[in-house]
């Protein structure tokens, strides 16, 4: 699809409000369930987000071989979770085996289907899905220890605040527009970073980050990552919900598009939050 044809069929309200609601709900799930059920609650929250994202990803991106792609994505999500839950001392390196085997499974699944149209695009979508499910699994390590629980809480709230603020600002004033046809502006991105930094600064006592500057940097980086990946989600949503879809195709439902916008940035922030915890 060329950039000249990039025009969303969704009004700005439908583009931003459901996505903000999904982001807030996903963060609430990741915050509340661990408080109630501990590590089991964290695992349940991550699995719900992973399986929801796998389903809508296959629907929205048009990855060919629906049942096979759904099976590979689900298996990769479960394997990634087990790789980080079962070991006594889990590490992100355990995901390498999941990514390797998962990619081979995706290649095999795509090569076995008939006919093999859109093979390259489907393989690319499957590879990115594997990366996203693994990134979501990294949230299992965020706050697993007592010392990291408070920082994980603040990180999730900072990301949630950044996403909600970014969508609400873009709903009202998507200027200066970052790309033609995509209802997102520079002001929303900047204020999302500010919101993330503000939450981390206000929650520095809970997170155990003594230095106010480190707290601001922590929140600003997470807010920036969330805002940038949210912009990528908006690109995807605009293309998937184009005003003039190809003949015979139907635009995905709004709820599916909103899940992409709300959960994809959370996945990207998981590994970043873990890395920041080790340096700040």
Backbone torsions as a table, in degrees:
resi	resn	phi	psi	omega
1	UNK	NA	126.1	-178.5
2	UNK	-78.3	160.8	-179.6
3	UNK	-66.2	-25.0	179.0
4	UNK	-66.4	-26.6	-178.5
5	UNK	-94.5	4.4	-176.2
6	UNK	-77.1	95.4	-179.8
7	UNK	-147.5	121.5	-174.8
8	UNK	-79.5	141.8	174.1
9	UNK	-83.0	-12.2	-178.7
10	UNK	-84.6	136.0	170.6
11	UNK	-68.8	162.3	-176.0
12	UNK	-58.5	-37.4	-179.2
13	UNK	-62.7	-43.9	179.9
14	UNK	-71.6	-24.2	179.1
15	UNK	-75.1	-39.2	-170.2
16	UNK	-102.6	-44.1	-173.3
17	UNK	-63.8	-49.0	177.9
18	UNK	-61.5	-36.4	179.5
19	UNK	-65.2	-41.4	177.1
20	UNK	-63.2	-39.5	178.7
21	UNK	-65.6	-41.5	178.6
22	UNK	-65.1	-42.5	179.0
23	UNK	-61.0	-45.9	179.2
24	UNK	-63.5	-41.1	179.0
25	UNK	-66.2	-39.6	179.0
26	UNK	-64.8	-42.2	178.1
27	UNK	-65.0	-42.3	178.1
28	UNK	-59.6	-40.7	178.8
29	UNK	-61.9	-44.1	-178.2
30	UNK	-71.3	-22.3	-179.7
31	UNK	-90.5	-44.8	-171.6
32	UNK	-76.3	-46.3	-176.6
33	UNK	-61.2	-43.0	175.5
34	UNK	-63.4	-31.8	177.6
35	UNK	-66.5	-35.3	-177.3
36	UNK	-85.2	-40.0	-170.5
37	UNK	-121.5	3.9	179.1
38	UNK	69.8	-140.9	-177.7
39	UNK	-63.0	-32.6	177.8
40	UNK	-64.6	-40.4	177.1
41	UNK	-65.6	-38.5	177.4
42	UNK	-63.7	-42.1	178.2
43	UNK	-63.4	-43.4	179.8
44	UNK	-62.3	-42.5	-179.5
45	UNK	-63.3	-44.4	-178.9
46	UNK	-65.3	-42.3	179.7
47	UNK	-62.0	-42.3	178.6
48	UNK	-58.8	-46.0	-179.5
49	UNK	-66.5	-41.0	179.8
50	UNK	-62.8	-49.9	-177.0
51	UNK	-66.3	-37.7	175.8
52	UNK	-62.9	-42.0	-179.2
53	UNK	-69.4	-38.7	178.0
54	UNK	-59.1	-45.9	-178.4
55	UNK	-62.2	-51.1	-175.8
56	UNK	-72.2	-28.6	178.7
57	UNK	-63.0	-45.1	179.2
58	UNK	-65.5	-37.3	178.7
59	UNK	-68.1	-47.8	-171.4
60	UNK	-75.8	-42.6	-175.9
61	UNK	-81.3	-10.8	179.0
62	UNK	71.7	27.0	177.1
63	UNK	-58.9	128.3	-175.3
64	UNK	-76.6	153.5	-175.7
65	UNK	76.4	65.5	-169.9
66	UNK	-56.2	-55.1	-175.5
67	UNK	-63.1	-43.7	-179.7
68	UNK	-65.6	-42.6	178.9
69	UNK	-64.8	-38.6	177.9
70	UNK	-64.0	-40.6	-179.7
71	UNK	-66.2	-45.9	-179.7
72	UNK	-63.9	-43.9	-180.0
73	UNK	-63.9	-42.5	179.2
74	UNK	-65.2	-44.3	179.4
75	UNK	-62.6	-39.9	178.9
76	UNK	-65.0	-40.0	179.2
77	UNK	-62.9	-46.8	-179.5
78	UNK	-64.8	-42.5	180.0
79	UNK	-63.3	-40.4	178.7
80	UNK	-63.7	-41.1	179.0
81	UNK	-64.3	-45.5	-179.3
82	UNK	-63.7	-35.2	-179.7
83	UNK	-65.8	-24.0	-179.4
84	UNK	-104.9	-6.0	-178.8
85	UNK	-105.3	-41.0	-173.5
86	UNK	-70.7	-42.3	-179.0
87	UNK	-64.9	147.6	177.6
88	UNK	-66.7	-34.5	178.6
89	UNK	-126.7	80.1	-175.3
90	UNK	-70.6	153.7	178.1
91	UNK	-144.3	154.9	-179.1
92	UNK	-61.8	-24.7	179.6
93	UNK	-60.8	-22.3	179.2
94	UNK	-63.7	-20.3	-178.9
95	UNK	-76.2	-15.0	-178.8
96	UNK	-60.4	-42.3	178.8
97	UNK	-64.6	-38.0	178.9
98	UNK	-63.5	-44.8	-179.8
99	UNK	-63.7	-43.3	-178.1
100	UNK	-63.9	-51.4	-180.0
101	UNK	-66.3	-39.1	180.0
102	UNK	-63.1	-39.8	178.9
103	UNK	-65.9	-41.8	177.2
104	UNK	-61.9	-40.0	178.1
105	UNK	-64.5	-38.9	178.9
106	UNK	-66.2	-41.3	177.6
107	UNK	-62.1	-46.6	-179.7
108	UNK	-62.1	-43.5	-179.6
109	UNK	-62.3	-41.4	-179.4
110	UNK	-71.5	-34.2	-179.5
111	UNK	-74.4	-25.0	-177.7
112	UNK	-84.6	-18.4	-176.8
113	UNK	-75.9	155.2	177.5
114	UNK	-132.7	135.8	-10.8
115	UNK	-75.9	166.1	-174.7
116	UNK	-98.1	44.4	178.2
117	UNK	-76.1	153.3	-177.9
118	UNK	56.8	38.5	-175.7
119	UNK	-65.8	-46.9	-177.1
120	UNK	-64.5	-45.3	-179.9
121	UNK	-63.3	-39.4	-179.6
122	UNK	-68.5	-39.1	177.2
123	UNK	-65.2	-40.4	178.3
124	UNK	-63.6	-42.7	178.3
125	UNK	-64.4	-39.0	179.0
126	UNK	-66.6	-40.9	179.7
127	UNK	-63.9	-42.2	179.4
128	UNK	-67.9	-35.9	177.3
129	UNK	-62.2	-40.6	177.2
130	UNK	-60.6	-42.8	179.7
131	UNK	-64.4	-40.0	-177.8
132	UNK	-68.9	-42.5	179.4
133	UNK	-65.4	-36.3	175.9
134	UNK	-66.8	-38.8	178.1
135	UNK	-64.5	-39.4	175.8
136	UNK	-63.5	-36.6	178.7
137	UNK	-62.6	-28.2	179.8
138	UNK	-62.4	-20.6	177.0
139	UNK	-64.3	-18.8	177.9
140	UNK	-67.6	-26.8	179.2
141	UNK	-87.0	-16.0	-177.6
142	UNK	-77.5	109.4	179.1
143	UNK	84.7	16.1	-178.6
144	UNK	-68.7	-31.2	177.3
145	UNK	-91.8	160.6	178.9
146	UNK	-62.2	-37.3	-178.5
147	UNK	-67.1	-31.6	-176.8
148	UNK	-92.9	-3.4	-175.7
149	UNK	-62.2	-46.6	-179.1
150	UNK	-65.2	-40.5	179.2
151	UNK	-67.2	-37.1	176.3
152	UNK	-62.4	-41.8	178.9
153	UNK	-60.3	-47.5	-179.7
154	UNK	-64.9	-39.3	179.6
155	UNK	-61.1	-46.3	-179.7
156	UNK	-63.9	-41.8	178.7
157	UNK	-66.4	-36.8	178.5
158	UNK	-64.6	-43.4	178.5
159	UNK	-65.1	-44.3	178.9
160	UNK	-61.2	-43.3	178.9
161	UNK	-62.9	-41.9	179.8
162	UNK	-61.7	-43.4	-178.5
163	UNK	-67.5	-45.4	-178.6
164	UNK	-64.8	-46.7	179.8
165	UNK	-62.0	-44.0	180.0
166	UNK	-59.4	-44.7	-179.7
167	UNK	-67.3	-41.2	-178.6
168	UNK	-67.7	-39.5	177.6
169	UNK	-66.2	-42.5	179.3
170	UNK	-66.6	-27.6	176.5
171	UNK	-66.6	-38.8	-176.5
172	UNK	-87.1	-44.3	-173.8
173	UNK	-145.7	81.7	179.3
174	UNK	-80.9	60.4	-176.5
175	UNK	-135.2	152.7	-17.7
176	UNK	-61.9	133.3	-174.4
177	UNK	-66.0	133.8	-175.5
178	UNK	-83.2	-25.8	178.3
179	UNK	-155.2	140.3	-179.5
180	UNK	-62.7	130.3	178.2
181	UNK	89.9	-12.1	179.8
182	UNK	-106.7	117.1	-173.1
183	UNK	-77.9	57.5	179.3
184	UNK	-134.1	138.4	-176.5
185	UNK	-124.7	167.8	179.8
186	UNK	-64.5	-35.6	-179.9
187	UNK	-60.8	-43.6	178.9
188	UNK	-62.8	-39.5	179.4
189	UNK	-65.0	-44.6	-179.2
190	UNK	-64.3	-44.6	-178.4
191	UNK	-70.1	-26.7	174.3
192	UNK	-65.1	-41.5	176.8
193	UNK	-63.0	-42.8	179.1
194	UNK	-62.4	-42.0	180.0
195	UNK	-62.8	-44.0	177.7
196	UNK	-61.3	-43.2	179.3
197	UNK	-65.3	-39.9	-178.7
198	UNK	-64.7	-42.8	179.6
199	UNK	-64.1	-44.5	179.9
200	UNK	-64.7	-37.1	179.0
201	UNK	-66.8	-45.8	-179.1
202	UNK	-68.2	-27.9	-178.3
203	UNK	-100.1	18.8	-175.4
204	UNK	-64.2	-29.8	177.3
205	UNK	-68.9	-37.5	178.5
206	UNK	-70.3	-39.1	-177.2
207	UNK	-78.9	-14.7	-178.4
208	UNK	79.5	12.9	177.0
209	UNK	-86.6	101.1	-173.5
210	UNK	-69.6	-43.4	-177.1
211	UNK	-74.6	119.1	179.3
212	UNK	-59.1	-35.8	-179.6
213	UNK	-65.3	-42.4	177.2
214	UNK	-62.1	-37.8	178.5
215	UNK	-64.0	-43.1	179.6
216	UNK	-64.1	-43.4	179.3
217	UNK	-62.3	-43.9	179.9
218	UNK	-56.8	-50.8	-178.8
219	UNK	-69.6	-37.3	-178.2
220	UNK	-67.0	-40.7	178.9
221	UNK	-64.7	-45.4	178.8
222	UNK	-63.5	-42.4	177.9
223	UNK	-62.6	-39.7	179.0
224	UNK	-66.4	-42.9	178.1
225	UNK	-63.1	-45.0	179.6
226	UNK	-61.0	-42.5	-178.5
227	UNK	-66.9	-41.4	-179.1
228	UNK	-67.7	-42.5	179.8
229	UNK	-71.8	-30.8	173.8
230	UNK	-62.6	-37.1	176.3
231	UNK	-64.1	-40.8	176.1
232	UNK	-61.1	-42.2	176.9
233	UNK	-60.5	-37.2	178.2
234	UNK	-66.4	-39.3	174.6
235	UNK	-57.2	-48.8	-177.8
236	UNK	-60.7	-42.7	-178.6
237	UNK	-65.4	-41.1	-180.0
238	UNK	-64.9	-42.0	179.0
239	UNK	-68.2	-42.1	-178.5
240	UNK	-69.1	-33.1	-179.3
241	UNK	-103.9	37.1	-176.8
242	UNK	-57.0	148.5	-178.4
243	UNK	-64.0	-28.7	-178.7
244	UNK	-126.1	77.2	179.2
245	UNK	-67.2	157.7	178.0
246	UNK	-57.2	154.2	-178.6
247	UNK	-58.2	133.3	179.0
248	UNK	88.8	-12.5	179.9
249	UNK	-96.2	152.0	175.9
250	UNK	-118.3	141.9	177.6
251	UNK	-65.6	140.7	179.1
252	UNK	-62.2	154.9	178.2
253	UNK	-66.1	155.4	-176.9
254	UNK	-60.2	-37.4	-177.3
255	UNK	-63.2	-36.7	180.0
256	UNK	-68.4	-42.0	177.7
257	UNK	-62.2	-37.4	-178.3
258	UNK	-67.8	-35.3	177.7
259	UNK	-63.4	-42.1	176.5
260	UNK	-58.0	-48.4	-177.0
261	UNK	-66.2	-34.5	-174.9
262	UNK	-85.3	-33.5	-172.3
263	UNK	-96.7	-33.2	-178.7
264	UNK	-56.0	-46.1	178.0
265	UNK	-63.9	-35.4	177.1
266	UNK	-61.2	-40.7	178.9
267	UNK	-62.2	-43.8	-178.7
268	UNK	-64.6	-31.4	-176.1
269	UNK	-79.5	-17.6	-178.5
270	UNK	-59.8	-58.8	178.9
271	UNK	-62.4	-35.0	179.5
272	UNK	-64.6	-42.7	178.9
273	UNK	-62.8	-40.5	178.0
274	UNK	-63.6	-41.5	178.9
275	UNK	-65.2	-40.9	-179.8
276	UNK	-65.1	-34.4	179.7
277	UNK	-62.0	-28.0	-177.8
278	UNK	-84.1	-14.8	-175.7
279	UNK	-117.1	-16.9	-178.7
280	UNK	-111.8	NA	NA
